[in-house]
Amino acid sequence: MGTYTRLGSYLLASELASDPFGAIHRAVVIAGSSFDRHVLVRTFSEELIQAGMNTRLAEAGRVVPLLEGAKIFGQGYRIESGKVPHVVWDHVPGRSLAQLIDEAKQEQIPFSVDHAFTVIQGVAQGIVEMHTNGVSHGVLSPHSVWVSFDGTTQLVDAPFASLAKSMLAKAPSARHELASFLQGPEDNALQQDLFALGAMLYELLTFECLPVGADLQTVLDQATLKAAQEDGPLPAEIRAFLGRLLLSRQSFTTIEAFSADLEHVLYEGEYSPTTFNMAFFMHTLFREENDRDATAMEAERGDNYLVYTAAGETLRSRPPQLGQMVGLAEVQTSKKNSALLIGGGLVAVVVLGLGYFFLGRHRTDPAIVKQLEELQSLKAKIEQQKADLDAKAKAESENTAQLQKRLTETKSADEKTKIQKQIEEAQQRRLDLERQQKEAEQRLAEQRQNEQRLAEQKQAEQKQAEQKQAEQKQAEQKQAEQKQAEQKQASESKPAVPPPALRPTPVPEAPKPQSVPEPPNAVASTASAASQPAPVAAPVYEPARIVNQFVPIYPQRAIQLRWGINQDQKVRLKVFVGEQGQALKVSVIEGVVGTYGFDEAAIEAANKSTFSPATRDGKPVRGWTPEIVYKFLKRN
């Protein structure tokens, strides 16, 4: 059973993100002693509580109805003040934008302009919604934005943002951490929020915080697309858009003017922000975190929370009696059996997938071996629980058959009514079991797809690693042969000097005419020519290449809408490949107009393909592939 910290009506399970205002946790809501649902809980730092958040948080309640119903702010917002104030909203798996930026920097994975605009588009939607309802933000930063693992964004601090802004004077640490985003004009709420949005876009594109107190015009002129690993300056249209957000001249006077200019940059330029690409990027960055969260949440769904109920508190406050211990064990077994039925096959698939992944590596990490052993032990326990549950189901079936037999044999009306009621209860239990089995089958099918995708990706990475190792070995062998040849050539060109005892007696030669000395300028030119270095060969660059091209799946949406299926469709794209041959980013050069799924299917196929990395002087480096064309043949 997991360990939880009670906070009001919620059980905090795991801290997902920390920021200047506090932390965001995954928490559990229980119904009785059983799991009900997951939620996200915002707790506040000691600095903000001392500034008065515990006494004033209820003021944020007036903002919630104004923003209610808009998914961009989070659903099911609830504010609970008191000694330990906190804010709660519906659970969405993901991480904060600040964590996303830090992870992309650390892993050196390019954050494309398309990804940046996908985030900015979502945040801008929230800002527009707030100002349309007469509410401003005031402390907008990457900590304010929650990016889900499916690529969508939420502005999760909107209800209490203006309240937090009023407390910054008493919270110097938080104000210092947010200084880059608080440089907008104090007397204009709209300009302040748009400035913070511009500072966020600047950081997404450059991987650098906007300097505090610097000449921002010079900063923009010198900015480069470091996030996309390009040394060139910001594109002109982006630099102009940032200028209107960050500089006082030509600023947006209305929220409508800002919306119009943003749409112009997003839809009339060469960018294509989509949540599909963002979802793949989030999976690339937080694959381990996502898997760990999913495993923990599955365990939390199956936990028994009796010890966190009033009855559990009573049991913990006095020595347990034998009967109570037996009853508690029966309750725990009953509650866990149904969850273990659903999770048994799921964990088995995970164990097999992890075993294939980890044991197939050349070197096995001891920590991974230990984790695999723990999962196998858990699998054995779940299989035993499932066997017990199957035995109980068999006994239930036999009991139902006996009841049916008694029903036909008895003549008493009361007895028949009693038996009929028992049969109906048994049938209801059987229906519940069938529903649980269907849910398990559906989850297993989804997990198999995820495991297959993971196995294919890891197999491709292992193949690229082996290829890289072979290339390095070949390069080292070639270098050794070249060095040996140079040593041999040097030894052959050096004249052999015999020892004194073997030297021949010198024979006097006839005097030879003296040669005419060379002119001084000729000697100088010869020495100069000898001192000049040999010309350096230009580095040899080979672009990344596709090794195994995955065949795209024809989009179901196009088939359902009967759109474009009578003619061939094609998508032209290129892929940014890492040193290990992994696809880091896909850029569509020419796609299919409309939201029928052709571009997404081509991108998915590119991500599932395998590549050889680009090379510079024989060494693998990051680089783009040449243009790749995916064709979707017409369907008659």
C-alpha positions in Angstrom: 0.0 0.0 0.0 1.3 3.5 -0.8 2.0 6.2 1.7 -0.1 9.3 1.5 -0.3 12.7 3.3 -3.7 13.9 4.2 -4.6 17.5 3.2 -8.2 18.3 3.9 -10.4 15.9 1.9 -7.4 14.7 -0.2 -4.5 12.3 0.1 -1.3 13.7 -1.5 0.4 10.9 -3.4 3.3 12.5 -5.3 4.8 16.0 -5.9 4.9 16.6 -9.6 6.3 20.1 -9.9 7.6 22.9 -7.6 7.7 26.6 -8.4 8.1 30.1 -6.7 4.5 29.8 -5.3 4.8 26.3 -3.9 4.2 22.8 -5.5 1.7 20.8 -7.5 0.8 17.3 -6.3 -1.1 14.3 -7.7 -3.7 13.4 -5.0 -6.3 10.8 -4.4 -10.0 11.3 -3.6 -11.6 8.3 -1.8 -15.2 7.2 -1.3 -15.3 5.2 1.9 -12.2 3.1 1.9 -12.1 2.8 -1.9 -10.4 4.9 -4.6 -12.7 7.4 -6.3 -10.6 9.6 -8.6 -7.3 11.5 -9.1 -6.9 15.2 -8.8 -4.2 17.9 -8.9 -3.6 19.9 -5.8 -1.7 23.2 -5.5 -0.1 23.9 -2.1 1.6 27.2 -1.3 5.1 28.0 0.0 5.7 29.1 3.6 6.7 32.5 2.2 3.3 33.0 0.5 1.4 31.7 3.6 3.3 34.2 5.8 2.4 36.9 3.2 -1.3 36.2 4.0 -2.4 33.5 1.5 -4.0 31.4 4.2 -6.4 34.3 5.1 -7.1 35.7 1.7 -7.3 32.6 -0.6 -11.1 32.7 -0.4 -11.0 35.9 -2.4 -9.9 33.9 -5.4 -13.3 32.2 -5.3 -14.9 35.1 -7.2 -12.7 34.5 -10.2 -13.6 30.8 -10.5 -17.1 31.3 -11.8 -15.8 33.8 -14.4 -13.4 31.2 -15.9 -15.5 28.1 -15.2 -16.2 25.9 -18.2 -13.0 26.9 -20.1 -10.7 23.8 -20.3 -7.7 26.1 -20.7 -7.9 26.9 -16.9 -8.4 23.4 -15.7 -11.8 21.7 -14.9 -13.5 21.3 -11.5 -11.6 24.1 -9.7 -12.1 24.1 -5.9 -10.5 26.5 -3.4 -10.0 25.5 0.2 -8.6 28.1 2.6 -7.6 27.7 6.2 -4.5 26.8 8.1 -3.0 25.0 5.0 -4.7 26.6 2.0 -4.8 24.7 -1.3 -6.4 24.7 -4.7 -7.7 21.6 -6.4 -8.7 20.8 -10.0 -9.2 17.7 -12.2 -6.2 15.5 -12.8 -4.4 15.9 -16.2 -1.2 13.9 -16.7 1.7 16.2 -17.6 4.4 18.6 -16.3 4.9 22.4 -16.1 6.3 24.3 -19.0 9.3 25.3 -16.8 10.1 21.6 -16.3 9.7 21.1 -20.1 12.2 23.8 -20.9 14.7 22.6 -18.3 14.4 19.0 -19.5 14.9 20.0 -23.2 18.0 22.0 -22.2 19.5 19.2 -20.2 18.8 16.5 -22.9 19.8 19.0 -25.7 16.7 18.1 -27.7 15.7 20.9 -30.1 12.5 22.8 -29.2 11.2 23.9 -32.6 9.3 27.0 -33.5 6.2 24.9 -34.1 6.4 23.6 -30.5 6.9 27.1 -29.1 3.8 28.4 -31.0 1.7 25.4 -29.9 2.4 26.4 -26.3 2.0 30.2 -26.9 -1.3 29.6 -28.8 -2.8 27.8 -25.7 -1.5 30.4 -23.2 -2.7 33.3 -25.4 -6.2 31.7 -25.6 -6.2 31.8 -21.7 -5.1 35.4 -21.6 -7.7 36.5 -24.1 -10.4 34.6 -22.2 -9.3 36.3 -18.9 -9.3 39.8 -20.2 -12.6 39.3 -22.1 -14.1 38.5 -18.6 -12.4 41.5 -17.0 -9.7 39.6 -15.2 -5.9 40.0 -15.5 -3.2 37.6 -14.6 -0.1 39.6 -13.6 2.4 36.8 -12.7 2.4 34.8 -15.9 5.5 32.6 -16.4 6.4 29.1 -17.5 5.4 27.9 -14.0 1.9 29.0 -14.7 1.5 26.7 -17.7 0.7 22.9 -17.4 1.5 20.9 -20.5 -0.3 17.6 -20.7 1.3 14.4 -22.2 -1.3 14.7 -25.0 0.1 18.1 -26.1 -2.5 20.5 -24.7 -1.8 23.4 -22.4 -3.6 24.8 -19.3 -3.2 28.1 -17.4 -3.6 26.5 -14.0 -2.9 29.5 -11.7 -5.4 31.8 -13.3 -8.0 31.9 -10.4 -5.4 33.0 -7.7 -2.8 34.8 -10.0 -4.0 38.3 -9.2 -4.1 37.5 -5.5 -0.5 36.2 -5.6 0.6 39.3 -7.5 -0.7 41.5 -4.6 1.5 39.5 -2.2 4.8 39.7 -4.1 5.9 42.7 -2.0 6.0 40.4 1.0 7.4 37.5 -1.0 10.9 38.6 -2.2 12.1 35.1 -3.2 9.1 34.6 -5.5 9.4 38.0 -7.0 13.1 37.5 -7.7 12.5 34.2 -9.5 9.8 35.8 -11.7 11.7 39.0 -12.3 12.2 38.3 -16.1 8.4 38.2 -16.6 7.4 41.2 -14.4 9.1 43.9 -16.4 5.9 45.1 -18.1 4.2 48.4 -17.4 2.7 48.4 -13.9 -0.2 50.7 -14.9 -1.5 48.6 -17.7 -2.8 45.1 -16.9 -3.1 44.0 -20.5 0.4 45.2 -21.5 1.8 43.5 -18.4 0.3 40.1 -19.4 1.4 40.5 -23.0 4.9 41.4 -21.9 5.1 38.2 -19.8 3.8 36.2 -22.8 6.5 37.7 -25.0 9.2 36.9 -22.3 7.9 33.3 -22.3 8.1 33.1 -26.1 11.6 34.5 -26.1 12.7 31.8 -23.6 11.1 29.1 -25.7 13.0 30.2 -28.8 16.3 31.0 -27.3 16.5 28.8 -24.2 17.5 32.0 -22.2 15.6 34.1 -19.8 14.8 37.6 -20.9 17.5 39.8 -19.2 16.2 42.1 -16.5 16.8 45.8 -17.1 18.6 45.3 -20.5 18.1 47.2 -23.8 15.5 44.9 -25.1 15.8 46.1 -28.7 19.5 45.1 -28.7 18.5 41.8 -27.0 16.0 41.0 -29.8 18.5 42.0 -32.6 21.1 39.6 -31.2 18.8 36.7 -30.3 19.2 33.4 -32.1 17.2 30.2 -32.4 19.3 28.2 -29.9 16.3 26.2 -28.8 16.0 24.8 -32.4 19.8 24.4 -32.4 20.2 26.9 -35.2 22.7 29.8 -35.1 20.7 32.1 -37.3 18.8 35.1 -36.0 15.1 35.0 -35.2 12.9 35.2 -38.3 11.8 38.7 -39.2 8.1 38.1 -38.5 8.8 36.6 -35.1 11.1 39.4 -34.1 8.5 41.9 -35.1 5.8 40.1 -33.1 8.1 39.9 -30.1 8.9 43.6 -30.5 5.2 44.5 -30.2 5.0 42.4 -27.1 8.1 43.5 -25.3 8.8 47.1 -26.5 6.6 50.1 -25.6 6.3 51.3 -29.2 3.6 49.8 -31.5 2.2 47.8 -28.6 -1.2 46.1 -28.8 -3.8 48.5 -27.4 -6.7 46.0 -27.4 -7.0 42.2 -26.9 -8.6 42.0 -30.3 -5.6 43.6 -32.0 -3.3 41.1 -30.3 -5.5 38.1 -31.3 -5.5 39.2 -35.0 -1.7 39.6 -35.1 -1.1 36.3 -33.4 -3.4 34.5 -35.9 -1.4 36.2 -38.7 1.9 34.8 -37.4 0.4 31.4 -36.7 -1.6 30.6 -39.8 -0.1 32.8 -42.6 3.6 31.9 -41.9 5.5 28.7 -42.5 4.7 27.3 -39.1 2.3 24.5 -38.2 1.6 24.3 -34.5 -0.2 21.1 -33.6 -0.9 19.2 -30.4 0.0 16.0 -32.2 3.7 17.1 -32.6 3.6 18.5 -29.0 2.4 15.1 -27.7 5.2 13.3 -29.4 7.7 15.8 -28.0 6.4 15.4 -24.5 6.6 11.6 -24.9 10.3 12.0 -26.0 11.1 14.3 -23.0 9.1 12.6 -20.2 8.8 9.0 -21.3 10.2 7.6 -18.1 8.1 10.0 -15.9 5.0 9.2 -17.8 5.5 5.5 -17.4 6.3 5.9 -13.7 3.2 8.0 -13.2 1.0 5.5 -15.0 2.3 2.6 -12.9 1.9 4.6 -9.6 -1.6 5.7 -10.5 -2.6 2.1 -11.4 -1.4 1.0 -7.9 -3.3 3.9 -6.3 -6.5 2.8 -8.0 -6.1 -0.6 -6.4 -5.1 0.5 -2.9 -7.4 0.0 0.2 -7.8 3.3 2.1 -9.5 2.0 5.2 -6.7 3.4 7.5 -7.5 6.9 6.2 -11.2 6.7 7.1 -12.8 7.4 10.5 -13.0 3.7 11.2 -9.3 3.3 10.3 -8.4 6.1 12.7 -10.2 4.3 15.4 -8.4 1.1 14.6 -5.0 2.9 14.6 -5.8 4.5 18.0 -6.2 1.3 20.0 -4.6 -2.2 19.9 -6.3 -4.3 17.2 -8.3 -7.3 18.2 -8.0 -10.6 16.4 -11.5 -10.3 14.9 -10.8 -6.8 13.7 -7.5 -7.9 12.1 -9.3 -10.7 10.3 -12.1 -8.4 9.1 -9.6 -5.8 7.8 -7.7 -8.5 5.9 -10.9 -9.8 4.3 -11.9 -6.2 3.3 -8.5 -5.6 1.8 -8.6 -8.9 -0.1 -12.1 -8.2 -1.4 -11.2 -4.7 -2.6 -7.9 -5.7 -4.1 -9.1 -8.8 -6.0 -11.1 -6.9 -8.5 -8.3 -4.4 -9.1 -5.7 -7.2 -9.4 -7.8 -8.9 -12.0 -7.6 -5.8 -14.2 -4.0 -5.1 -13.4 -2.7 -8.7 -13.5 -2.5 -9.0 -17.3 -1.3 -5.4 -17.5 1.6 -5.9 -15.2 2.5 -9.2 -17.0 2.7 -7.3 -20.3 4.8 -4.6 -18.7 7.1 -7.3 -17.1 7.6 -9.0 -20.5 8.2 -5.7 -22.2 10.7 -4.6 -19.7 12.4 -8.0 -19.7 12.7 -7.8 -23.5 14.0 -4.3 -23.3 16.4 -4.5 -20.4 17.8 -8.0 -20.9 18.4 -7.4 -24.6 21.0 -4.8 -23.8 24.7 -5.6 -23.9 25.2 -4.3 -20.3 22.5 -4.7 -17.7 22.1 -2.0 -15.1 21.9 -3.6 -11.6 19.1 -1.2 -10.7 17.1 -2.4 -13.7 17.7 -6.0 -12.8 16.4 -5.3 -9.3 13.3 -3.5 -10.7 12.6 -6.4 -13.0 12.9 -8.9 -10.2 10.4 -6.8 -8.1 8.0 -6.7 -11.0 8.3 -10.4 -11.6 7.6 -11.0 -7.8 4.6 -8.7 -8.1 3.4 -10.6 -11.2 3.6 -13.9 -9.3 1.5 -12.4 -6.4 -1.1 -11.1 -8.9 -1.3 -14.4 -10.7 -2.0 -16.1 -7.3 -4.7 -13.5 -6.5 -6.2 -14.0 -10.0 -6.3 -17.8 -9.4 -8.1 -17.2 -6.1 -10.6 -14.9 -7.9 -11.1 -17.5 -10.6 -11.8 -20.2 -8.0 -14.3 -17.9 -6.3 -16.0 -17.3 -9.7 -16.2 -21.0 -10.3 -17.7 -21.5 -6.8 -20.2 -18.7 -7.6 -21.2 -20.5 -10.8 -21.7 -23.8 -9.0 -23.8 -22.0 -6.3 -26.0 -20.4 -9.0 -26.6 -23.9 -10.5 -27.6 -25.3 -7.1 -30.0 -22.4 -6.5 -31.6 -23.0 -9.9 -32.0 -26.6 -9.0 -33.6 -25.7 -5.6 -35.9 -23.3 -7.3 -37.3 -26.0 -9.5 -37.7 -28.4 -6.6 -39.2 -26.2 -3.9 -42.9 -25.7 -3.5 -43.0 -22.9 -1.0 -43.7 -19.5 -2.4 -41.6 -17.8 0.2 -38.7 -20.1 -0.4 -39.0 -19.5 -4.1 -39.0 -15.7 -3.6 -35.9 -16.0 -1.4 -34.1 -18.2 -3.9 -35.0 -16.0 -6.8 -33.5 -13.0 -5.0 -30.3 -15.0 -4.4 -30.1 -15.9 -8.1 -30.6 -12.3 -9.1 -27.7 -11.2 -6.7 -25.5 -13.9 -8.2 -26.3 -12.8 -11.7 -25.5 -9.2 -10.8 -22.1 -10.3 -9.4 -21.4 -12.2 -12.7 -22.3 -9.1 -14.7 -19.9 -7.0 -12.6 -17.2 -9.6 -13.2 -17.8 -9.5 -17.0 -17.6 -5.7 -17.0 -14.3 -5.8 -15.2 -13.0 -8.4 -17.7 -14.0 -6.2 -20.6 -12.2 -3.2 -19.0 -9.1 -5.3 -18.5 -9.1 -6.5 -22.1 -9.4 -2.9 -23.3 -6.6 -1.7 -21.1 -4.4 -4.6 -22.1 -5.0 -3.9 -25.8 -3.9 -0.3 -25.3 -0.9 -1.3 -23.3 0.1 -3.8 -25.9 0.2 -1.0 -28.5 2.3 1.1 -26.2 4.7 -1.7 -25.4 5.0 -2.6 -29.1 5.8 1.0 -29.9 8.4 1.1 -27.1 9.9 -2.1 -28.2 10.3 -1.0 -31.8 11.8 2.3 -30.7 14.3 0.6 -28.3 15.2 -2.0 -30.9 16.0 0.8 -33.4 18.1 2.6 -30.8 20.0 -0.6 -30.0 20.6 -1.2 -33.7 21.9 2.4 -34.2 24.2 2.0 -31.1 25.6 -1.2 -32.6 26.1 0.5 -35.9 27.9 3.4 -34.3 30.1 1.0 -32.3 31.1 -0.8 -35.5 31.8 2.5 -37.3 34.0 3.7 -34.4 35.9 0.4 -34.4 36.4 0.6 -38.2 37.6 4.2 -37.8 40.1 3.2 -35.1 41.4 0.3 -37.2 41.8 2.6 -40.2 43.6 5.2 -38.1 46.0 2.5 -36.7 46.8 1.2 -40.2 47.5 4.8 -41.4 49.8 5.4 -38.4 51.6 2.2 -39.1 52.1 3.1 -42.8 53.5 6.5 -41.8 56.0 4.9 -39.4 57.1 2.4 -42.1 57.5 5.2 -44.7 59.5 7.3 -42.2 61.9 4.4 -41.4 62.4 3.6 -45.1 63.2 7.2 -46.1 65.9 7.6 -43.3 69.5 6.6 -44.7 71.1 3.7 -42.9 74.5 4.5 -41.2 76.8 1.5 -40.8 78.9 1.1 -37.6 82.5 2.4 -37.7 84.0 -1.0 -37.9 82.1 -1.8 -41.1 82.5 1.5 -42.8 84.6 1.2 -46.1 88.0 3.0 -46.3 87.5 6.3 -47.9 89.0 6.5 -51.4 90.5 9.8 -52.5 88.4 11.3 -55.3 89.4 13.6 -58.1 88.7 17.2 -57.4 85.3 18.3 -58.7 84.6 21.8 -60.0 82.8 23.9 -57.4 79.2 24.6 -58.1 78.0 28.1 -58.4 76.1 29.2 -55.2 72.4 30.0 -55.6 71.3 33.6 -55.4 70.1 34.7 -51.9 66.5 35.3 -53.1 66.2 31.8 -54.5 67.2 30.3 -51.1 64.7 32.5 -49.3 61.9 31.6 -51.6 62.7 27.9 -51.1 62.7 28.2 -47.3 59.4 30.2 -47.5 57.7 27.5 -49.6 58.9 24.8 -47.2 57.6 26.7 -44.2 54.0 27.1 -45.6 51.5 24.7 -44.0 49.8 22.1 -46.2 46.2 23.2 -47.2 43.6 21.9 -44.7 40.9 19.7 -46.2 37.3 21.0 -45.8 35.2 18.9 -43.3 33.2 16.2 -45.0 29.5 16.3 -44.1 27.0 13.5 -44.8 23.3 14.1 -44.0 21.2 11.8 -42.0 19.7 8.9 -44.0 16.5 6.8 -43.5 17.4 3.1 -43.0 14.0 1.5 -42.6 11.0 3.5 -43.7 7.8 2.7 -41.8 4.7 2.5 -44.1 2.1 5.1 -43.0 -1.4 4.0 -42.1 -4.1 5.5 -44.2 -6.0 8.0 -42.0 -9.4 6.7 -40.8 -10.9 10.2 -40.7 -10.3 10.6 -44.5 -12.0 7.2 -45.1 -15.0 8.1 -42.9 -15.5 11.5 -44.6 -14.8 10.0 -48.1 -12.3 12.9 -48.7 -9.5 12.6 -51.2 -9.6 8.8 -51.4 -10.1 8.8 -55.2 -6.6 10.3 -55.8 -3.1 9.8 -54.5 -2.0 12.0 -51.6 1.5 12.8 -50.6 3.3 14.5 -47.7 6.8 15.8 -48.0 8.8 16.2 -44.8 12.3 16.0 -43.3 13.5 14.6 -40.0 16.0 16.0 -37.5 18.1 12.9 -36.3 20.2 12.6 -33.2 23.7 11.1 -32.9 22.2 7.7 -32.0 20.0 7.8 -35.0 16.8 8.6 -33.1 14.2 11.0 -34.6 14.1 14.2 -32.6 11.9 16.4 -34.7 9.7 16.1 -37.8 9.2 19.2 -40.1 6.4 19.0 -42.7 7.6 20.7 -45.9 4.4 20.2 -47.9 1.3 18.5 -46.4 -2.3 17.8 -47.4 -4.7 20.6 -46.8 -7.4 20.0 -44.3 -7.7 18.1 -41.0 -8.1 14.7 -42.5 -5.1 13.1 -40.8 -2.6 12.7 -43.7 0.1 14.9 -42.2 -0.3 13.3 -38.8 -0.1 9.8 -40.3 3.1 10.7 -42.2 4.7 12.2 -39.0 3.8 9.1 -37.0 5.4 6.9 -39.8 8.5 9.1 -39.8 8.8 8.8 -36.0 8.5 5.0 -36.2 11.2 4.7 -39.0 14.8 4.1 -38.3 17.7 6.4 -39.4 21.5 6.6 -39.6 22.8 9.8 -38.1 24.5 12.6 -40.0 28.3 12.5 -40.0 31.0 15.2 -40.0 34.5 13.8 -40.8 33.1 10.3 -40.1 31.8 11.2 -36.6 28.0 11.0 -36.0 26.4 14.4 -35.3 22.8 15.8 -35.2 21.4 16.8 -38.6 18.5 16.8 -41.0 17.6 14.1 -43.5 17.0 15.0 -47.1 13.4 15.4 -48.1 11.3 12.2 -47.5 8.0 11.7 -49.4 5.1 9.6 -47.9 2.5 8.6 -50.5 -1.1 7.6 -49.7 -2.4 5.7 -52.7 -6.0 6.2 -53.8 -8.6 3.8 -52.4 -11.2 2.7 -55.0 
